[in-house]
Amino acid sequence: MGIARTPRERWIEEGLHVLATSGVDAVRVEALAKRIGVTKGGFYGYFADREALLTAMLEAWEREAVDEVLAKVDNAGLDPKTRARVAGVLTLSDHRLLPIDLAVRDWARRDDDVAARLRRVDNARMALLRETIGEFCDDPDEVEARALLAFCAVIGSHFLAADHAGRTRVEVLSRAADLLFEPRDR
């Protein structure tokens, strides 16, 4: 009877966890093997090298952060504001995806290939916002501005240390969403 191999997905998942908590430089084969409790030999049955693992990690993040989120919101029959909020909650408010997303953003500052992938992910997210806002707004310039502001509010809120004069961050973001996702009177 043979010894069960550590599944490929376990290596990827552990790599994403280390990326989210310690950054890309901490994603090392030997360290991952130790965290998993196996030898590093099994790693090479799935990946040619560390770069192959990093690519697989980015593919897994992109699939989960874009494809799976879009599938959930597209099939839910939600109104535009709720659709955008649900997509935001699924991607950038989540205790799993948010730390990975922020780590990928940091990594992209130093790696052109990662920056290109992040651009693709952000473009998919912006496309959802444009489509959603376009359901109640027909001015393309206003759609683009609202989409940008909504995306910046969600991303930026994780970096902002300011207080909100007796309001919680969630209350302020909720009010911002009300302003960005409601048709304005003309």
KOLTORGU-469108 format. One line per 8 residues: number of its first residue (from 1); for each residue z negated, y, x negated of N, C-alpha, C. Coordinates in Angstrom, 1 decimal, always signed. Atoms other than C-alpha are relative to their C-alpha. Layout:
BEGIN
NUM) Z/Y/X/Z/Y/X/Z/Y/X ~ ...
This chain:
BEGIN
1) +0.0/-1.2/-0.8/+0.0/+0.0/+0.0/+0.0/+1.2/-0.9 ~ -0.2/-1.2/+0.8/+1.1/+3.3/-1.5/-1.0/+1.1/+0.4 ~ +0.8/-1.2/-0.2/-0.9/+6.5/-1.8/+0.8/+1.0/+0.8 ~ -0.7/-1.0/-0.8/-0.1/+9.1/+0.9/+0.2/+1.3/-0.8 ~ -0.3/-1.3/+0.7/+1.6/+12.2/-0.5/-0.5/+1.1/+0.8 ~ +0.4/-1.2/-0.6/+0.3/+15.6/+0.2/+1.3/+0.6/+0.6 ~ -1.2/-0.5/-0.7/+2.8/+17.0/+2.8/+0.5/+1.3/-0.6 ~ -0.6/-1.2/+0.5/+5.2/+19.7/+1.7/-0.6/+1.2/+0.6
9) +0.5/-1.1/-0.7/+3.9/+22.0/+4.4/-1.4/+0.4/-0.4 ~ +1.3/-0.3/+0.5/+0.4/+21.7/+3.0/+0.0/+0.9/-1.3 ~ -0.2/-0.9/+1.1/+1.6/+23.2/-0.3/+0.4/+1.4/+0.4 ~ -0.4/-1.3/-0.5/+3.3/+26.0/+1.5/-1.1/+0.7/+0.7 ~ +1.2/-0.7/-0.7/+0.3/+26.7/+3.7/-1.0/+0.5/-0.9 ~ +1.1/-0.4/+1.0/-2.1/+26.7/+0.8/+0.6/+1.2/-0.8 ~ -0.6/-1.1/+0.7/+0.4/+29.0/-1.1/-0.1/+1.3/+0.8 ~ +0.1/-1.2/-0.9/+0.5/+31.4/+1.9/-1.5/+0.5/+0.1
17) +1.4/-0.4/+0.0/-3.3/+31.4/+2.0/-0.4/+0.8/-1.2 ~ +0.3/-0.7/+1.2/-3.6/+32.3/-1.6/+0.7/+1.3/-0.2 ~ -0.7/-1.3/+0.0/-0.9/+34.9/-1.3/-0.7/+1.0/+0.8 ~ +0.7/-0.9/-0.8/-2.8/+36.5/+1.5/-1.3/+0.5/-0.5 ~ +1.4/-0.4/+0.5/-6.2/+36.5/-0.2/+0.0/+0.5/-1.4 ~ +0.1/-0.4/+1.4/-5.3/+37.0/-3.8/+1.3/+0.6/-0.6 ~ -1.2/-0.6/+0.5/-1.7/+38.1/-4.2/+0.9/-1.1/-0.6 ~ -1.0/+1.0/+0.5/+1.4/+36.4/-5.5/-0.3/-0.5/-1.4
25) +0.3/+0.5/+1.3/+0.2/+36.2/-9.1/-1.0/-1.1/+0.0 ~ +1.0/+1.0/-0.1/-2.6/+33.9/-8.0/+0.7/-1.3/+0.5 ~ -0.6/+1.2/-0.5/-0.1/+31.4/-6.5/+0.6/-0.8/-1.2 ~ -0.3/+0.8/+1.2/+0.0/+28.9/-9.3/-0.1/-1.5/+0.4 ~ +0.0/+1.4/-0.4/+0.8/+25.2/-9.0/-1.3/-0.7/-0.3 ~ +1.2/+0.6/+0.4/-2.2/+24.0/-10.9/-1.2/+0.4/+0.9 ~ +1.1/-0.5/-0.9/-4.6/+26.2/-8.9/+0.1/-0.5/+1.4 ~ -0.2/+0.5/-1.4/-3.0/+25.1/-5.6/-0.4/-1.5/+0.0
33) +0.4/+1.4/+0.0/-3.4/+21.4/-6.6/-1.5/-0.2/+0.0 ~ +1.4/+0.0/+0.1/-7.0/+22.0/-7.4/-0.6/+0.3/+1.4 ~ +0.5/-0.4/-1.4/-7.6/+23.8/-4.0/+0.2/-1.1/+1.0 ~ -0.3/+1.1/-0.9/-5.9/+20.9/-2.2/-0.8/-1.2/-0.3 ~ +0.7/+1.2/+0.4/-7.7/+18.3/-4.2/+0.9/-1.1/-0.4 ~ -1.0/+1.0/+0.5/-4.7/+16.5/-5.7/+0.5/+0.4/-1.4 ~ -0.6/-0.3/+1.3/-2.9/+16.4/-9.0/+1.3/+0.8/+0.3 ~ -1.2/-0.8/-0.2/+0.1/+18.7/-9.5/+1.3/-0.8/+0.0
41) -1.2/+0.8/+0.0/+2.5/+15.8/-9.9/+0.7/-0.1/+1.3 ~ -0.6/+0.1/-1.4/+3.1/+15.5/-6.1/+0.8/+1.3/+0.3 ~ -0.7/-1.3/-0.2/+4.2/+19.2/-6.1/+1.5/-0.2/-0.3 ~ -1.4/+0.0/+0.5/+7.3/+18.4/-8.1/+0.9/-1.0/+0.8 ~ -0.8/+0.8/-0.9/+8.4/+15.8/-5.5/+0.6/+0.8/+1.1 ~ -0.5/-0.9/-1.1/+9.0/+18.7/-3.1/+0.7/+1.3/-0.6 ~ -0.5/-1.2/+0.5/+9.7/+21.7/-5.3/+0.4/-0.1/-1.5 ~ -0.4/+0.0/+1.4/+11.6/+22.2/-8.6/-0.9/+0.7/-0.9
49) +0.9/-0.9/+0.8/+9.2/+24.9/-9.7/-0.7/+0.9/+0.9 ~ +0.8/-1.0/-0.7/+6.9/+27.7/-8.7/+0.9/+0.9/+0.9 ~ -0.9/-0.9/-0.8/+9.9/+29.9/-7.6/+0.5/-0.7/+1.2 ~ -0.4/+0.7/-1.2/+11.0/+27.2/-5.2/-1.1/+0.0/+1.1 ~ +1.1/-0.1/-1.0/+7.6/+27.2/-3.6/-0.1/+1.4/+0.5 ~ +0.1/-1.4/-0.5/+7.5/+31.0/-3.4/+1.1/+0.2/+1.0 ~ -1.1/-0.2/-1.0/+10.9/+30.9/-1.6/-0.3/-0.7/+1.3 ~ +0.4/+0.8/-1.2/+9.7/+28.2/+0.8/-1.1/+0.7/+0.7
57) +1.1/-0.8/-0.7/+6.6/+30.3/+1.5/+0.6/+1.2/+0.7 ~ -0.6/-1.2/-0.7/+8.7/+33.4/+2.3/+0.8/-0.5/+1.2 ~ -0.8/+0.6/-1.1/+11.0/+31.2/+4.5/-1.0/-0.3/+1.2 ~ +1.0/+0.4/-1.0/+7.9/+29.9/+6.4/-0.5/+1.3/+0.7 ~ +0.5/-1.2/-0.5/+6.5/+33.4/+6.8/+1.0/+0.7/+0.9 ~ -1.0/-0.6/-0.8/+9.8/+34.8/+8.1/+0.2/-0.7/+1.3 ~ -0.2/+0.8/-1.2/+10.3/+32.0/+10.5/-1.2/+0.2/+1.0 ~ +1.1/-0.2/-0.9/+6.8/+32.4/+11.9/-0.1/+1.4/+0.5
65) +0.2/-1.4/-0.4/+6.7/+36.2/+11.9/+1.1/+0.6/+0.8 ~ -1.1/-0.5/-0.8/+10.1/+36.7/+13.4/+0.5/-0.9/+1.0 ~ -0.6/+0.9/-0.9/+11.8/+33.7/+14.9/-0.9/-0.5/+1.1 ~ +1.0/+0.5/-1.0/+8.7/+32.3/+16.6/-0.5/+1.0/+0.9 ~ +0.5/-1.2/-0.8/+7.5/+35.7/+17.8/+1.0/+0.4/+1.0 ~ -1.1/-0.4/-0.9/+10.9/+36.6/+19.2/+0.2/-1.1/+1.1 ~ -0.2/+1.1/-1.0/+11.1/+33.2/+21.0/-1.1/+0.2/+1.1 ~ +1.1/-0.2/-1.0/+7.7/+33.9/+22.6/+0.2/+1.2/+0.9
73) -0.1/-1.2/-0.9/+8.4/+37.4/+23.8/+1.3/+0.0/+0.8 ~ -1.3/+0.0/-0.7/+12.0/+36.8/+24.8/-0.1/-0.8/+1.3 ~ +0.1/+0.9/-1.1/+11.0/+34.0/+27.2/-1.2/+0.3/+0.9 ~ +1.2/-0.3/-0.8/+7.9/+35.7/+28.7/+0.3/+0.9/+1.2 ~ -0.3/-0.9/-1.2/+9.6/+38.1/+31.2/-0.9/+1.2/+0.1 ~ +1.0/-1.1/+0.1/+7.4/+41.0/+30.1/+0.7/+1.4/+0.2 ~ -0.5/-1.3/+0.0/+7.9/+44.7/+30.8/+0.1/+0.6/-1.4 ~ -0.3/-0.5/+1.3/+9.0/+46.8/+27.8/-1.3/+0.2/-0.8
81) +1.2/-0.3/+0.7/+5.5/+48.1/+26.8/-0.7/-1.3/-0.4 ~ +0.7/+1.2/+0.2/+3.9/+44.7/+27.2/+0.7/-0.9/-1.1 ~ -0.8/+0.8/+0.9/+6.7/+43.0/+25.3/-0.2/+0.5/-1.4 ~ +0.2/-0.5/+1.3/+6.3/+45.3/+22.3/-1.4/-0.2/-0.5 ~ +1.4/+0.2/+0.3/+2.5/+45.0/+22.4/-0.2/-1.4/-0.4 ~ +0.2/+1.5/+0.3/+2.6/+41.2/+22.5/+0.7/-0.3/-1.3 ~ -0.6/+0.3/+1.3/+5.1/+41.1/+19.6/-0.9/+0.6/-1.1 ~ +0.9/-0.6/+1.0/+2.8/+43.5/+17.6/-1.3/-0.9/-0.2
89) +1.2/+0.8/+0.1/-0.3/+41.4/+18.4/+0.3/-1.3/-0.7 ~ -0.4/+1.3/+0.6/+1.5/+38.2/+17.4/+0.3/+0.1/-1.5 ~ -0.4/-0.1/+1.4/+2.6/+39.5/+14.1/-1.0/+0.8/-0.9 ~ +0.7/-0.9/+0.9/+0.5/+42.4/+12.8/-1.5/+0.2/+0.5 ~ +1.4/-0.1/-0.4/-2.9/+42.0/+14.6/-0.6/-1.3/-0.2 ~ +0.4/+1.4/+0.1/-3.2/+38.3/+13.9/-0.8/-0.2/-1.3 ~ +0.8/+0.3/+1.2/-5.8/+37.1/+11.4/+0.8/-0.9/-1.0 ~ -0.8/+0.8/+0.9/-3.2/+34.7/+10.0/+1.2/+0.8/-0.6
97) -1.3/-0.6/+0.5/+0.1/+36.6/+9.8/-0.2/+1.4/-0.7 ~ +0.2/-1.3/+0.5/-1.3/+40.1/+9.1/-0.3/+0.0/-1.5 ~ +0.3/+0.0/+1.4/-2.8/+39.3/+5.7/+1.2/-0.4/-0.9 ~ -1.2/+0.4/+0.7/+0.4/+37.5/+4.7/+1.0/+1.1/-0.1 ~ -0.9/-1.1/-0.1/+2.5/+40.4/+5.9/-0.3/+1.1/-1.0 ~ +0.4/-1.1/+0.9/+0.5/+42.9/+3.9/+0.2/-0.4/-1.5 ~ -0.2/+0.5/+1.3/+0.6/+40.7/+0.8/+1.5/+0.0/-0.4 ~ -1.4/+0.0/+0.3/+4.4/+40.3/+1.1/+0.5/+1.5/-0.2
105) -0.4/-1.4/+0.2/+4.7/+44.1/+1.4/-0.4/+0.5/-1.4 ~ +0.4/-0.3/+1.3/+2.8/+44.5/-1.8/+0.9/-0.7/-1.0 ~ -0.8/+0.8/+0.9/+4.8/+41.8/-3.5/+1.4/+0.6/-0.1 ~ -1.4/-0.6/-0.1/+8.1/+43.5/-2.3/+0.1/+1.2/-0.9 ~ -0.1/-1.2/+0.8/+7.2/+46.6/-4.3/+0.4/-0.3/-1.4 ~ -0.3/+0.4/+1.4/+7.8/+44.6/-7.5/+1.1/-1.0/-0.1 ~ -1.1/+1.0/+0.0/+10.5/+42.1/-6.5/+1.1/+0.3/+0.9 ~ -1.1/-0.5/-0.9/+13.9/+43.1/-5.2/+0.4/-1.1/+1.0
113) -0.4/+1.0/-1.0/+14.6/+39.7/-3.6/-1.0/-0.1/+1.1 ~ +1.0/-0.1/-1.1/+11.3/+39.9/-1.7/+0.2/+1.2/+0.8 ~ -0.3/-1.3/-0.7/+12.1/+43.5/-0.8/+1.1/-0.2/+1.0 ~ -1.1/+0.3/-0.9/+15.4/+42.3/+0.7/-0.4/-0.8/+1.2 ~ +0.5/+0.9/-1.2/+13.7/+39.6/+2.8/-0.9/+0.9/+0.9 ~ +0.8/-0.8/-0.9/+11.1/+42.1/+4.0/+0.8/+1.0/+0.8 ~ -0.9/-0.9/-0.7/+13.9/+44.5/+4.9/+0.6/-0.7/+1.2 ~ -0.6/+0.8/-1.1/+15.5/+41.7/+7.0/-1.1/-0.2/+1.1
121) +1.1/+0.2/-1.0/+12.1/+41.0/+8.7/-0.2/+1.3/+0.7 ~ +0.2/-1.3/-0.7/+11.5/+44.7/+9.4/+1.1/+0.4/+0.8 ~ -1.1/-0.4/-0.9/+15.0/+45.2/+10.7/+0.0/-0.8/+1.3 ~ +0.1/+0.8/-1.2/+14.5/+42.3/+13.1/-1.1/+0.6/+0.9 ~ +1.1/-0.6/-0.8/+11.2/+43.9/+14.3/+0.5/+1.3/+0.6 ~ -0.5/-1.2/-0.5/+12.9/+47.3/+14.6/+1.0/-0.2/+1.1 ~ -1.0/+0.3/-1.1/+15.7/+45.8/+16.6/-0.7/-0.4/+1.3 ~ +0.7/+0.3/-1.3/+13.2/+44.4/+19.1/-0.6/+1.3/+0.6
129) +0.5/-1.2/-0.5/+11.6/+47.8/+19.3/+1.1/+0.9/+0.6 ~ -1.1/-0.7/-0.5/+14.9/+49.5/+19.8/+0.5/-0.5/+1.4 ~ -0.4/+0.7/-1.3/+15.9/+47.0/+22.5/-1.0/+0.3/+1.1 ~ +1.0/-0.1/-0.9/+12.6/+47.3/+24.2/-0.1/+1.5/+0.5 ~ +0.0/-1.5/-0.4/+12.5/+51.2/+24.2/+1.3/+0.4/+0.7 ~ -1.3/-0.3/-0.6/+16.2/+51.3/+25.1/+0.0/-0.5/+1.5 ~ +0.1/+0.4/-1.4/+15.2/+49.6/+28.4/-0.4/+1.2/+0.9 ~ +0.5/-1.1/-0.8/+13.7/+52.9/+29.6/+0.5/+1.4/-0.6
137) -0.5/-1.2/+0.7/+15.3/+55.5/+27.2/+1.4/-0.1/-0.4 ~ -1.4/+0.1/+0.3/+19.0/+56.2/+26.9/+0.4/+0.9/-1.2 ~ -0.3/-0.8/+1.2/+18.9/+58.7/+24.0/-0.2/-0.8/-1.3 ~ +0.1/+0.8/+1.2/+19.7/+56.8/+20.8/-0.9/+0.6/-1.1 ~ +0.9/-0.7/+1.0/+17.9/+59.4/+18.6/-1.5/-0.2/+0.4 ~ +1.4/+0.2/-0.5/+14.8/+59.2/+20.8/-0.5/-1.5/-0.2 ~ +0.3/+1.4/+0.1/+14.9/+55.4/+20.8/-0.4/-0.3/-1.5 ~ +0.2/+0.3/+1.4/+15.1/+55.3/+17.0/-1.4/+0.7/-0.4
145) +1.2/-0.7/+0.4/+12.3/+57.9/+16.6/-1.3/-0.7/+0.6 ~ +1.1/+0.8/-0.6/+10.0/+56.0/+19.1/-0.2/-1.3/-0.7 ~ +0.1/+1.3/+0.7/+10.7/+52.7/+17.4/-0.6/+0.2/-1.4 ~ +0.6/-0.2/+1.3/+9.9/+54.1/+14.0/-1.4/+0.4/+0.1 ~ +1.4/-0.4/-0.2/+6.7/+55.8/+15.2/-0.9/-1.2/+0.4 ~ +0.8/+1.2/-0.4/+5.6/+52.6/+16.9/-0.3/-1.0/-1.2 ~ +0.1/+0.9/+1.1/+6.3/+50.5/+13.8/-1.0/+0.6/-1.1 ~ +0.9/-0.7/+1.0/+4.6/+53.0/+11.5/-1.4/+0.0/+0.4
153) +1.3/+0.0/-0.5/+1.6/+53.2/+13.7/-0.7/-1.4/-0.2 ~ +0.5/+1.3/+0.2/+1.1/+49.5/+13.6/-0.3/-0.4/-1.5 ~ +0.1/+0.3/+1.4/+1.7/+49.1/+9.9/-1.0/+0.9/-0.7 ~ +0.9/-1.0/+0.6/-0.1/+52.3/+8.9/-1.4/-0.1/+0.4 ~ +1.4/+0.1/-0.4/-3.2/+51.6/+10.9/-0.8/-0.9/-0.8 ~ +0.8/+0.9/+0.8/-4.1/+48.9/+8.5/-0.3/+0.6/-1.4 ~ +0.3/-0.7/+1.3/-4.1/+51.4/+5.6/-0.8/+1.2/+0.2 ~ +0.6/-1.2/-0.3/-5.6/+54.3/+7.3/-1.6/-0.2/+0.1
161) +1.5/+0.1/+0.0/-9.4/+54.9/+6.7/-0.6/+1.0/+0.9 ~ +0.5/-1.1/-0.8/-9.8/+57.9/+9.0/-0.8/-0.5/+1.2 ~ +0.7/+0.2/-1.3/-12.2/+58.0/+11.9/+0.7/+0.7/+1.1 ~ -0.7/-0.6/-1.1/-11.1/+59.0/+15.4/-0.9/+0.7/+1.0 ~ +0.8/-0.9/-0.9/-13.7/+61.4/+16.8/-0.5/-0.6/+1.2 ~ +0.7/+0.6/-1.1/-15.7/+59.1/+19.0/+0.9/-1.0/+0.7 ~ -0.8/+1.1/-0.5/-12.8/+56.7/+19.7/+0.2/-1.1/-1.0 ~ -0.2/+1.1/+0.9/-12.1/+53.3/+18.3/+1.5/+0.0/-0.4
169) -1.4/+0.1/+0.5/-8.9/+52.6/+16.4/+0.8/-0.7/+1.1 ~ -0.7/+0.7/-1.0/-7.9/+50.2/+19.2/+0.3/+1.0/+1.2 ~ -0.2/-1.0/-1.1/-8.3/+53.0/+21.8/+1.1/+1.0/-0.4 ~ -1.0/-1.0/+0.5/-6.2/+55.4/+19.7/+1.4/-0.7/+0.0 ~ -1.2/+0.7/+0.1/-3.5/+52.8/+19.1/+0.6/-0.3/+1.4 ~ -0.4/+0.3/-1.4/-3.4/+51.9/+22.8/+0.5/+1.3/+0.6 ~ -0.5/-1.3/-0.5/-3.0/+55.6/+23.7/+1.4/+0.3/-0.6 ~ -1.3/-0.2/+0.7/-0.2/+55.9/+21.1/+1.1/-0.9/+0.6
177) -0.9/+0.9/-0.7/+1.5/+52.9/+22.7/+0.4/+0.6/+1.4 ~ -0.3/-0.6/-1.3/+1.2/+54.6/+26.1/+1.0/+1.1/-0.2 ~ -0.8/-1.2/+0.2/+2.9/+57.7/+24.7/+1.4/-0.5/-0.5 ~ -1.3/+0.5/+0.5/+5.7/+55.7/+22.9/+0.8/-0.8/+0.9 ~ -0.7/+1.0/-0.9/+6.5/+53.2/+25.6/+0.1/+0.4/+1.4 ~ -0.2/-0.5/-1.4/+6.5/+55.3/+28.7/+1.1/+1.0/+0.0 ~ -1.0/-1.0/-0.2/+9.5/+57.2/+29.9/-0.5/+1.4/+0.1 ~ +0.5/-1.4/-0.2/+9.1/+60.9/+29.6/+0.7/+0.7/+1.1
185) -0.7/-0.7/-1.1/+9.8/+63.2/+32.5/+1.0/+1.0/-0.6 ~ -1.1/-0.9/+0.5/+13.0/+65.2/+32.0/+0.1/+1.2/+1.0
